[in-house]
């Protein structure tokens, strides 16, 4: 299987996020975890207490990527 993570497979339109999940000491196994997403390059941090808003945030960031079209013009974005 080829390695797709090497320097030859540059992904200039990718985004880097870190996601932290944890439970508070008072939480039971059935309680939702605390969630924090950090968008690394702009150093933007958001906290969530439910999965749907976290997923919507990540998908929104993906949708806002500016991608070059076939003619080299940038499309998408805010």
TORKOL-140085 format. One record per residue: residue in three letters; x, y, z of N, C-alpha, C, O, CB in turn. Coordinates in Angstrom, 2 decimals, decimal comma. Glycine has a CB too. Example, Ala and Ser with C-alpha at 12.3 -4.5 7.8 and 13.67 -1.06 7.14 Angstrom:
% TORKOL-140085
<pt 'Ala'; <13,19; -5,69; 7,80>; <12,30; -4,50; 7,80>; <13,20; -3,30; 7,80>; <14,24; -3,32; 8,46>; <11,31; -4,47; 9,05>>;
<pt 'Ser'; <12,85; -2,25; 7,08>; <13,67; -1,06; 7,14>; <12,90; 0,03; 7,87>; <13,41; 1,14; 8,04>; <14,08; -0,60; 5,72>>;
END
This chain:
% TORKOL-140085
<pt 'Unk'; <0,85; -1,18; 0,00>; <0,00; 0,00; 0,00>; <0,89; 1,24; 0,00>; <1,79; 1,34; 0,83>; <-0,96; 0,00; 1,22>>;
<pt 'Unk'; <0,66; 2,19; -0,92>; <1,50; 3,39; -0,97>; <1,25; 4,30; 0,22>; <0,15; 4,33; 0,78>; <1,26; 4,15; -2,26>>;
<pt 'Unk'; <2,28; 5,03; 0,60>; <2,19; 5,99; 1,69>; <1,75; 7,33; 1,13>; <2,49; 7,96; 0,37>; <3,56; 6,13; 2,43>>;
<pt 'Unk'; <0,54; 7,78; 1,48>; <-0,02; 9,04; 0,96>; <0,35; 10,24; 1,81>; <-0,15; 11,33; 1,56>; <-1,51; 8,94; 0,87>>;
<pt 'Unk'; <1,21; 10,08; 2,81>; <1,50; 11,18; 3,71>; <2,83; 11,84; 3,43>; <3,22; 12,76; 4,15>; <1,48; 10,70; 5,12>>;
<pt 'Unk'; <3,55; 11,42; 2,40>; <4,87; 11,97; 2,10>; <4,79; 13,35; 1,51>; <3,71; 13,83; 1,16>; <5,60; 11,07; 1,15>>;
<pt 'Unk'; <5,95; 14,02; 1,40>; <5,99; 15,38; 0,89>; <5,51; 15,50; -0,55>; <5,06; 16,58; -0,95>; <7,38; 15,91; 0,98>>;
<pt 'Unk'; <5,57; 14,43; -1,33>; <5,11; 14,50; -2,71>; <3,59; 14,59; -2,80>; <3,06; 14,96; -3,85>; <5,61; 13,30; -3,49>>;
<pt 'Unk'; <2,90; 14,26; -1,74>; <1,44; 14,32; -1,71>; <0,98; 15,55; -0,94>; <0,19; 15,45; 0,00>; <0,86; 13,04; -1,07>>;
<pt 'Unk'; <1,46; 16,72; -1,35>; <1,12; 17,97; -0,68>; <-0,38; 18,22; -0,75>; <-1,02; 17,97; -1,77>; <1,88; 19,14; -1,31>>;
<pt 'Unk'; <-0,94; 18,72; 0,34>; <-2,36; 19,04; 0,40>; <-2,51; 20,51; 0,81>; <-2,80; 20,79; 1,97>; <-3,10; 18,10; 1,40>>;
<pt 'Unk'; <-2,32; 21,44; -0,13>; <-2,34; 22,85; 0,24>; <-3,70; 23,34; 0,70>; <-3,79; 24,38; 1,35>; <-1,90; 23,67; -0,91>>;
<pt 'Unk'; <-4,76; 22,60; 0,39>; <-6,10; 23,05; 0,77>; <-6,64; 22,27; 1,96>; <-7,85; 22,29; 2,21>; <-7,04; 22,92; -0,41>>;
<pt 'Unk'; <-5,79; 21,60; 2,68>; <-6,23; 20,86; 3,86>; <-6,20; 21,79; 5,08>; <-5,57; 22,85; 5,05>; <-5,35; 19,61; 4,09>>;
<pt 'Unk'; <-6,87; 21,38; 6,11>; <-6,93; 22,13; 7,36>; <-6,47; 21,21; 8,49>; <-6,66; 20,00; 8,42>; <-8,37; 22,67; 7,64>>;
<pt 'Unk'; <-5,87; 21,78; 9,51>; <-5,40; 20,99; 10,65>; <-6,18; 21,39; 11,89>; <-6,24; 22,56; 12,26>; <-3,87; 21,20; 10,87>>;
<pt 'Unk'; <-6,79; 20,39; 12,53>; <-7,55; 20,58; 13,76>; <-7,04; 19,62; 14,82>; <-6,59; 18,52; 14,50>; <-9,07; 20,38; 13,51>>;
<pt 'Unk'; <-7,10; 20,04; 16,06>; <-6,93; 19,09; 17,16>; <-8,26; 19,03; 17,90>; <-8,93; 20,04; 18,08>; <-5,74; 19,52; 18,13>>;
<pt 'Unk'; <-8,62; 17,83; 18,31>; <-9,87; 17,63; 19,03>; <-9,53; 16,98; 20,36>; <-8,89; 15,93; 20,40>; <-10,89; 16,76; 18,21>>;
<pt 'Unk'; <-9,96; 17,62; 21,45>; <-9,76; 17,07; 22,79>; <-11,10; 16,64; 23,35>; <-12,09; 17,36; 23,24>; <-9,08; 18,11; 23,74>>;
<pt 'Unk'; <-11,13; 15,46; 23,93>; <-12,33; 14,93; 24,56>; <-11,99; 14,53; 25,99>; <-10,95; 13,93; 26,23>; <-12,89; 13,71; 23,77>>;
<pt 'Unk'; <-12,86; 14,87; 26,93>; <-12,63; 14,45; 28,30>; <-13,95; 14,48; 29,07>; <-14,92; 15,10; 28,64>; <-11,59; 15,35; 28,98>>;
<pt 'Unk'; <-13,94; 13,81; 30,19>; <-15,10; 13,80; 31,08>; <-14,69; 14,49; 32,38>; <-13,57; 14,31; 32,87>; <-15,61; 12,34; 31,35>>;
<pt 'Unk'; <-15,60; 15,26; 32,93>; <-15,35; 15,87; 34,23>; <-15,39; 14,82; 35,32>; <-15,99; 13,76; 35,14>; <-16,37; 16,97; 34,51>>;
<pt 'Unk'; <-14,78; 15,10; 36,43>; <-14,73; 14,14; 37,53>; <-16,13; 13,78; 38,03>; <-16,34; 12,67; 38,51>; <-13,90; 14,70; 38,69>>;
<pt 'Unk'; <-17,08; 14,71; 37,91>; <-18,43; 14,46; 38,41>; <-19,31; 13,75; 37,39>; <-20,44; 13,38; 37,71>; <-19,08; 15,76; 38,80>>;
<pt 'Unk'; <-18,83; 13,55; 36,18>; <-19,66; 12,95; 35,13>; <-19,68; 11,43; 35,23>; <-18,70; 10,80; 35,63>; <-19,17; 13,37; 33,76>>;
<pt 'Unk'; <-20,81; 10,86; 34,85>; <-20,94; 9,40; 34,79>; <-20,57; 8,93; 33,39>; <-20,34; 9,75; 32,50>; <-22,40; 8,94; 35,17>>;
<pt 'Unk'; <-20,52; 7,64; 33,21>; <-20,19; 7,07; 31,90>; <-21,23; 7,43; 30,85>; <-20,92; 7,44; 29,66>; <-20,06; 5,55; 32,00>>;
<pt 'Unk'; <-22,46; 7,72; 31,26>; <-23,52; 8,01; 30,32>; <-23,58; 9,48; 29,93>; <-24,29; 9,84; 28,99>; <-24,84; 7,60; 30,90>>;
<pt 'Unk'; <-22,85; 10,35; 30,61>; <-22,88; 11,78; 30,32>; <-22,04; 12,08; 29,08>; <-21,07; 11,38; 28,79>; <-22,37; 12,60; 31,52>>;
<pt 'Unk'; <-22,42; 13,12; 28,36>; <-21,67; 13,54; 27,17>; <-20,31; 14,09; 27,60>; <-20,21; 14,74; 28,64>; <-22,46; 14,60; 26,35>>;
<pt 'Unk'; <-19,29; 13,84; 26,83>; <-17,97; 14,37; 27,18>; <-17,88; 15,86; 26,86>; <-18,69; 16,39; 26,09>; <-16,86; 13,60; 26,44>>;
<pt 'Unk'; <-16,89; 16,51; 27,45>; <-16,54; 17,86; 27,04>; <-15,73; 17,74; 25,76>; <-14,96; 16,79; 25,60>; <-15,73; 18,63; 28,17>>;
<pt 'Unk'; <-15,89; 18,69; 24,84>; <-15,19; 18,62; 23,56>; <-14,61; 19,98; 23,23>; <-15,27; 21,01; 23,38>; <-16,13; 18,14; 22,43>>;
<pt 'Unk'; <-13,37; 19,98; 22,79>; <-12,70; 21,22; 22,38>; <-12,06; 20,98; 21,01>; <-11,37; 19,98; 20,81>; <-11,63; 21,68; 23,44>>;
<pt 'Unk'; <-12,28; 21,89; 20,09>; <-11,68; 21,82; 18,76>; <-10,78; 23,04; 18,62>; <-11,21; 24,17; 18,88>; <-12,76; 21,75; 17,62>>;
<pt 'Unk'; <-9,56; 22,82; 18,19>; <-8,64; 23,92; 17,91>; <-8,28; 23,87; 16,44>; <-7,72; 22,89; 15,96>; <-7,36; 23,84; 18,80>>;
<pt 'Unk'; <-8,62; 24,94; 15,71>; <-8,22; 25,10; 14,32>; <-6,82; 25,67; 14,39>; <-6,64; 26,83; 14,75>; <-9,23; 26,03; 13,48>>;
<pt 'Unk'; <-5,83; 24,87; 14,05>; <-4,44; 25,16; 14,39>; <-3,90; 26,43; 13,75>; <-3,35; 27,27; 14,46>; <-3,59; 24,02; 13,99>>;
<pt 'Unk'; <-4,04; 26,61; 12,43>; <-3,39; 27,74; 11,78>; <-3,90; 29,11; 12,23>; <-3,08; 29,98; 12,49>; <-3,56; 27,63; 10,30>>;
<pt 'Unk'; <-5,21; 29,33; 12,34>; <-5,61; 30,64; 12,86>; <-5,66; 30,66; 14,38>; <-6,01; 31,68; 14,98>; <-6,96; 31,03; 12,29>>;
<pt 'Unk'; <-5,31; 29,54; 15,02>; <-5,32; 29,42; 16,48>; <-6,71; 29,76; 17,06>; <-6,82; 30,49; 18,04>; <-4,26; 30,32; 17,09>>;
<pt 'Unk'; <-7,72; 29,22; 16,43>; <-9,11; 29,42; 16,87>; <-9,54; 28,21; 17,68>; <-9,38; 27,08; 17,23>; <-10,06; 29,65; 15,65>>;
<pt 'Unk'; <-10,09; 28,44; 18,86>; <-10,52; 27,34; 19,73>; <-12,00; 27,48; 20,03>; <-12,48; 28,56; 20,37>; <-9,71; 27,33; 21,04>>;
<pt 'Unk'; <-12,73; 26,38; 19,90>; <-14,16; 26,35; 20,21>; <-14,43; 25,16; 21,11>; <-13,81; 24,11; 20,96>; <-15,02; 26,28; 18,90>>;
<pt 'Unk'; <-15,36; 25,33; 22,05>; <-15,76; 24,24; 22,94>; <-17,20; 23,84; 22,65>; <-18,03; 24,67; 22,28>; <-15,61; 24,67; 24,43>>;
<pt 'Unk'; <-17,47; 22,56; 22,81>; <-18,78; 22,00; 22,52>; <-19,19; 21,04; 23,62>; <-18,34; 20,46; 24,30>; <-18,78; 21,30; 21,14>>;
<pt 'Unk'; <-20,50; 20,87; 23,79>; <-20,99; 19,89; 24,76>; <-21,87; 18,85; 24,09>; <-22,48; 18,02; 24,77>; <-21,76; 20,59; 25,88>>;
<pt 'Unk'; <-21,94; 18,89; 22,75>; <-22,71; 17,91; 21,99>; <-22,03; 17,68; 20,65>; <-21,36; 18,56; 20,12>; <-24,19; 18,38; 21,79>>;
<pt 'Unk'; <-22,22; 16,48; 20,10>; <-21,58; 16,12; 18,84>; <-22,09; 16,89; 17,62>; <-21,27; 17,33; 16,81>; <-21,76; 14,67; 18,60>>;
<pt 'Unk'; <-23,40; 17,07; 17,45>; <-23,88; 17,73; 16,22>; <-23,27; 19,13; 15,97>; <-22,89; 19,41; 14,83>; <-25,37; 17,86; 16,28>>;
<pt 'Unk'; <-23,17; 20,01; 16,98>; <-22,54; 21,31; 16,71>; <-21,05; 21,20; 16,36>; <-20,54; 21,97; 15,55>; <-22,72; 22,22; 17,92>>;
<pt 'Unk'; <-20,36; 20,25; 16,97>; <-18,93; 20,05; 16,66>; <-18,78; 19,62; 15,20>; <-17,93; 20,15; 14,49>; <-18,30; 18,99; 17,61>>;
<pt 'Unk'; <-19,58; 18,66; 14,77>; <-19,51; 18,19; 13,38>; <-19,89; 19,31; 12,42>; <-19,25; 19,49; 11,38>; <-20,44; 16,97; 13,17>>;
<pt 'Unk'; <-20,93; 20,08; 12,76>; <-21,34; 21,20; 11,90>; <-20,22; 22,24; 11,79>; <-20,00; 22,79; 10,71>; <-22,62; 21,86; 12,46>>;
<pt 'Unk'; <-19,51; 22,50; 12,88>; <-18,39; 23,44; 12,86>; <-17,30; 22,95; 11,91>; <-16,81; 23,71; 11,07>; <-17,82; 23,64; 14,28>>;
<pt 'Unk'; <-16,91; 21,69; 12,04>; <-15,86; 21,15; 11,18>; <-16,28; 21,14; 9,71>; <-15,49; 21,49; 8,83>; <-15,51; 19,73; 11,62>>;
<pt 'Unk'; <-17,51; 20,76; 9,43>; <-17,99; 20,76; 8,05>; <-18,06; 22,19; 7,50>; <-17,78; 22,41; 6,32>; <-19,37; 20,08; 7,95>>;
<pt 'Unk'; <-18,43; 23,14; 8,33>; <-18,45; 24,54; 7,90>; <-17,07; 25,04; 7,54>; <-16,91; 25,77; 6,56>; <-19,04; 25,41; 9,00>>;
<pt 'Unk'; <-16,07; 24,65; 8,30>; <-14,70; 25,03; 7,98>; <-14,25; 24,38; 6,68>; <-13,57; 25,01; 5,87>; <-13,75; 24,64; 9,12>>;
<pt 'Unk'; <-14,64; 23,14; 6,46>; <-14,30; 22,45; 5,23>; <-14,96; 23,13; 4,03>; <-14,34; 23,31; 2,99>; <-14,71; 20,97; 5,30>>;
<pt 'Unk'; <-16,23; 23,49; 4,20>; <-16,96; 24,16; 3,12>; <-16,40; 25,54; 2,80>; <-16,57; 26,03; 1,68>; <-18,42; 24,29; 3,48>>;
<pt 'Unk'; <-15,73; 26,17; 3,75>; <-15,22; 27,52; 3,52>; <-13,83; 27,54; 2,88>; <-13,28; 28,61; 2,65>; <-15,18; 28,27; 4,83>>;
<pt 'Unk'; <-13,28; 26,37; 2,60>; <-11,97; 26,33; 1,93>; <-12,04; 27,01; 0,58>; <-13,02; 26,87; -0,15>; <-11,48; 24,88; 1,76>>;
<pt 'Unk'; <-11,00; 27,75; 0,25>; <-10,92; 28,37; -1,06>; <-10,13; 27,45; -1,98>; <-8,93; 27,24; -1,79>; <-10,27; 29,79; -0,99>>;
<pt 'Unk'; <-10,81; 26,89; -2,96>; <-10,18; 25,94; -3,87>; <-10,01; 26,55; -5,26>; <-10,93; 27,21; -5,75>; <-11,01; 24,65; -3,96>>;
<pt 'Unk'; <-8,86; 26,36; -5,91>; <-8,71; 26,87; -7,27>; <-9,53; 26,03; -8,24>; <-9,57; 24,81; -8,14>; <-7,22; 26,88; -7,69>>;
<pt 'Unk'; <-10,20; 26,70; -9,18>; <-10,93; 25,94; -10,19>; <-9,99; 25,60; -11,34>; <-8,79; 25,87; -11,24>; <-12,17; 26,74; -10,71>>;
<pt 'Unk'; <-10,49; 25,02; -12,39>; <-9,64; 24,58; -13,49>; <-8,91; 25,72; -14,19>; <-7,87; 25,51; -14,81>; <-10,46; 23,82; -14,50>>;
<pt 'Unk'; <-9,45; 26,92; -14,09>; <-8,82; 28,08; -14,73>; <-7,87; 28,80; -13,79>; <-7,32; 29,85; -14,15>; <-9,88; 29,05; -15,23>>;
<pt 'Unk'; <-7,65; 28,27; -12,60>; <-6,71; 28,85; -11,66>; <-7,32; 29,93; -10,78>; <-6,61; 30,54; -9,97>; <-5,55; 29,41; -12,39>>;
<pt 'Unk'; <-8,63; 30,19; -10,93>; <-9,28; 31,19; -10,10>; <-9,74; 30,54; -8,80>; <-10,11; 29,36; -8,78>; <-10,48; 31,83; -10,85>>;
<pt 'Unk'; <-9,72; 31,31; -7,73>; <-10,12; 30,80; -6,43>; <-11,63; 30,89; -6,31>; <-12,24; 31,91; -6,62>; <-9,43; 31,59; -5,28>>;
<pt 'Unk'; <-12,24; 29,77; -5,86>; <-13,68; 29,73; -5,64>; <-13,95; 29,30; -4,22>; <-13,07; 28,78; -3,54>; <-14,37; 28,78; -6,63>>;
<pt 'Unk'; <-15,18; 29,53; -3,77>; <-15,55; 29,13; -2,41>; <-15,05; 30,14; -1,41>; <-14,63; 31,24; -1,77>; <-15,01; 27,74; -2,08>>;
<pt 'Unk'; <-15,10; 29,75; -0,17>; <-14,61; 30,63; 0,89>; <-15,67; 31,60; 1,36>; <-16,80; 31,58; 0,89>; <-13,40; 31,40; 0,40>>;
<pt 'Unk'; <-15,29; 32,43; 2,30>; <-16,20; 33,37; 2,92>; <-16,19; 34,67; 2,17>; <-16,89; 35,60; 2,55>; <-15,83; 33,59; 4,38>>;
END
